[in-house]
């Protein structure tokens, strides 16, 4: 092992001319995207609540009365029956996420020698400097404010709040405010949406040390200063925001940059530093700027830095809500797919590392999204299926949890697996921490109630039938989009019923377990693969980015090489046959997660290689949805740490798997601080000669240890470190 330390940040020797390359900071509410040159810096301000009203009709479709007839038609062999099971509305996207404005800092052209910009992950500080001038930006977790400081001799700065960002719609109502204060100035910007009583208003309190400050509408000019501190917040609201009160609240915050930073890092650094990955990379490569490192896709230093960047960005995007498709950032009003929370794959993939990577902050944000939308989930169950309980939507803007984003080609209102899929991370959190959140318990009971009412049809063998059924976002080769017995739906129903039973022992548990027992088994098709639809006659469509049918492998443990080897072999065959369709980053990394569970190191390495060699990462180390940095998207950036952890350590409440899918390209390394679902922290080091795991149990428990050498039992005692050694090859 090398004695040098992995890099916890990234840097560039050139300015970010594109906003996509701008370095990022965030506290899970506010986001800051920093780009521009040394004398024309731009800080794009974002917030999780910034949604543009789009006239949507957010009611779920009232279809419950028509459901029995649809079920009859599907069971009778009408493979396209679900295509007219709508209320006639066209596809209507959720409210799009958008940026607020940019804080513009301009000045006269000057010396740009020795320019460097960087972002420090343990503190979240984005820094740029040259010729004695330094700019620093971070978003405070303690005070929920964007903090900017510029220092240097004889500063001349023009500062204003600029709403002119790419894609901004015509008809925005723009209102500027600028007043001088004893400290410096107070700037405000109101942006009212067209045809709406809603608006967003940003307020910046500026403290100037030295020099003079004058009004130059819509901003201010500062001359001869040696320090400028800018504190910014944005609010989405109806009516008018009290700018004076908000300015007073900003003025009352600590006035010293260092004090603000200390308050923030006490929270942020603690979370970020819980888990680290060291792949014994070349120190010379570790020293490279990110843009140069990205040109070395097989570099261990690149994997180290992307692991660090992924944890940093995931933490920074999670707070009020979990990460959107773009995390917490965008520099363009035209966010792809509305910058939504896409629940049928992307959200859970992005947050997949939360439990193991010791980021309960991420799970808390995920729980915030789930629990605030449960009333809407109940509406979905009643309106579409005529049942009690809850049904989750496939898309949400973070406000409405209603299922209203659907069409004939994407009948997302028929997806019944969503509640189990979205609650699984909360169950993992409970297992990891040895507690049972009563909110999770209550939600699980509602999912079970849905299945009690919904699962009423049976096949010729007496098995319950999931009808209608939908496998996101695919269809059989010989049928319509809405079908019968999608593998994901079967796995989700079984898991939801059994998990609800575990949380609610007694008569309810007996009833729910009995219902789970009546669900049909998975089907193996003529290719020897686990079928995406378990209903006889439905043929698989292999070339697709989603792997919904392998939900039983990951994130569930319904199908494992240890407990269900025949099903695991069928799942592996399904993975071999799966195409990449349009090369979406989330598809490649979902593939890698499933491959790791199936102990296929070569397939994990190949899937990682598709992303690392496909030019998916911007200089900011935020990612794109497609190759060649096409469409700003956080899927790859946030999911990659989960892949690296899963290939090294996997756990259930009763099992520990060490080095299940270690690629040959990672012959040595150390993963420190990961958490297991049996309540232990774990440090793992490995070389070509062997590996050592130090297990630090938080509770006494017996678990099965699985390695390449086989299985054995470990008796773990709370508070007593347990050391395991093994061979790696």
Residue, then its C-alpha position, 0 to 999 in steps of 0.5 A: x500500500x502506498x503511504x500517500x493520501x488519496x485526493x479529496x477534491x479536484x482542480x483546474x488550471x483554466x476557468x470554466x467557460x461552460x457552466x457544466x464545468x463549474x465546480x459545485x457546492x450545496x447543503x441539500x437546499x441551496x446550491x451554488x455552481x461556480x464558473x467564469x473567468x478570474x475577472x468575470x466570475x459567475x455563481x449560479x444560485x439554485x434551490x430544491x424548491x425552484x419549480x416553474x409552474x406549467x399548468x399541469x393537472x396533477x390529479x391522478x386518473x380516475x380509473x378504478x371503475x374501469x379496472x376489472x374490465x381491463x383485468x378481464x381483457x388482459x387475462x383473456x389474452x388481449x395484449x394491448x388492452x392497457x393502451x387505452x386505460x387512461x383518462x385521455x390526458x396527453x403526457x404532461x411533465x412535472x413542473x421543471x426545476x430551474x436555476x434562480x439567477x447568477x451572482x455576477x462579479x465583474x471587474x476590469x481586465x487584469x493579471x491572470x497569471x497562476x490562475x487556479x480553481x479548485x473544490x475541497x470536498x471535506x469543506x465544500x469550498x470552491x476557490x479560484x485565485x490569481x495575481x493575489x486575488x482569491x474568491x471562495x464560495x461554499x453553501x453553509x449547512x449550519x446557516x442555509x446561506x451561500x457564502x462568497x468572499x473575495x479578497x485581494x489588494x485594491x479590489x474593484x468589483x461590479x456585483x449584480x444579480x442577473x436572471x439572464x440564464x439560458x432557456x429563461x422563458x419570455x414573460x418573466x416579471x423581473x424586479x431589481x432592488x439595490x440599497x446601500x447599507x452601513x456594511x456595504x449593500x443589499x441587493x434583491x431580485x424578484x422573478x415572477x413566473x408568467x401567468x402565475x402568482x408565484x415567484x422566486x426572490x433572491x437577496x444578497x447582503x454585501x459586507x465591504x471592508x475598505x474602499x468605497x461602495x456606490x450604486x450602479x443599478x441594478x447592482x453596486x460598484x466597489x472600489x479599493x476594497x480588500x475584502x468583500x463578503x456576500x451572503x445570498x438566499x433565494x425563496x420561492x413564494x406567492x405574493x411578495x417576499x419581505x426583502x427588508x426582513x430577509x436582509x436583516x436575517x442575513x445581516x444577523x448571521x456571523x459577519x466573519x467568513x472563517x466563523x461561517x465556515x467553521x459552523x458549516x464544516x462541523x456538519x459537512x466534514x464530519x459526514x464527508x470523512x466517514x468513508x474513504x477509498x484508497x486504491x494505491x494510485x500513482x501519486x503523480x496521477x493523483x496530482x493531475x487536474x480532473x480534466x487530465x485525469x479523465x483522459x486516463x480512464x483506467x487510472x486508479x487515481x480517477x476511480x479514487x477521485x470519482x468516488x470522493x466526488x460522488x460522495x461529496x456531490x451526493x451529500x451536497x445535493x441531499x437535505x430538504x430533498x434527495x438529489x434530482x436528475x441534475x442533483x441540486x444544480x443546473x445553469x439552464x432553465x431547460x432541464x432535461x426530463x424537467x430535472x425531476x425525481x425519476x423514481x422508477x430507476x434514477x433516484x434509487x440508483x443515485x442514493x444506492x450508497x447511502x447506508x453503506x457509505x455512512x450518509x444518513x443525511x441522504x437517507x433522511x432526505x429520501x425519507x423527507x420526499x417519501x413521507x411528505x407525499x404519502x397522502x398523494x400516494x393514497x390518492x393514487x391507490x384509490x383513483x387508479x386501483x380502487x384500493x386502500x394503501x399507497x401507490x408511488x408515482x414514477x415521476x415527481x417534482x418534489x411537490x406532488x406525489x400524484x401519478x399524472x405523468x403517463x402515456x400509452x407508451x409509458x403507462x407509468x400509472x400502472x407501476x405498482x412496485x414503486x412504493x416498495x422500491x422507494x421504501x427499501x432504502x429506509x428499511x436498509x437504514x433501519x437495519x444498519x442502525x438497529x432501529x425501526x422508524x415508526x414512519x417506515x413501519x406505517x408506510x410499509x403497512x400501507x403498501x401491504x394494505x394495497x396488495x391485500x386489495x389489489x391481488x384478487x385475481x388468480x391463474x390456473x395454478x391458484x397463484x395470485x396474478x399482478x394485473x395490470x403490470x408494468x416493467x419500467x420502461x420496457x415492453x414485451x416483444x409481442x405485447x403492449x406496455x401494460x401486461x401481466x406479472x412483470x418480474x419487478x412487480x412480483x419481487x416488490x409485492x413479495x418483499x413489501x408483504x414480508x417486510x411489512x409482516x416483519x415490522x408488524x408481528x401478529x395477525x397482520x403478519x400472518x395474513x401478509x405472509x400468507x398472501x406473499x406465499x401465493x405469488x407465482x415464482x419467477x419464470x426462466x425463458x427459452x434462453x435460460x434467462x430470468x424472464x422480465x414477465x413471468x406470464x407464459x407467452x410474453x417474450x423478452x425485449x433485451x435491448x433496454x437501459x432498465x434492468x427492472x426485472x433483476x430487482x430481486x438481485x439488486x437491491x433485494x436479496x431474493x435471488x443470490x448465488x448462495x440461497x437460490x443458485x439456479x435463479x441466480x444463474x438465470x438472472x446472470x443469463x438475463x444480464x448477459x443478454x441485456x443490451x445497453x440501448x441508448x448508452x444511458x449512464x444509469x443503465x451501465x451502472x445498474x448493470x454493474x450493481x447487479x453484476x457485483x451481486x452475482x459475483x461477476x467481476x469482469x462484467x462489473x469492470x466492463x460496465x464501469x469501463x463503458x462509463x469511464x471511457x465514454x466521456x460521461x464526466x465534465x471537468x467539474x466531475x459531475x456527469x452526463x446522461x449520455x456519452x460525450x458529455x451529453x445532457x447534464x445529469x447526476x446519475x453516474x456521479x452519484x451511483x459510481x460510489x455504490x458500485x465500488x462499494x458493492x464490488x468490495x463489500x456487501x451485507x444483509x442483516x445476517x450475511x457479510x460478503x467480502x471482495x465478491x467482484x474485485x476487478x483485476x485492475x484494483x489489485x490493492x487498496x483500502x476501503x474504510x468506514x463502510x457500514x453493514x446492515x448488521x450494525x457494524x462498521x468495517x475497514x477492508x484492506x487488500x493486496x495481491x497476497x491477501x486481505x484483512x477486514x476489521x469489523x467493529x460491531x455495534x451490536x452482538x450478532x451471528x452472521x455468515x461470512x462469504x468469501x471466494x473460499x466459501x462460507x463460515x460463521x462469525x460471532x460478533x460481540x458489540x464493542x469488540x473488534x473482530x479481524x478477518x483475514x483471507x486470500x484475495x485470488 
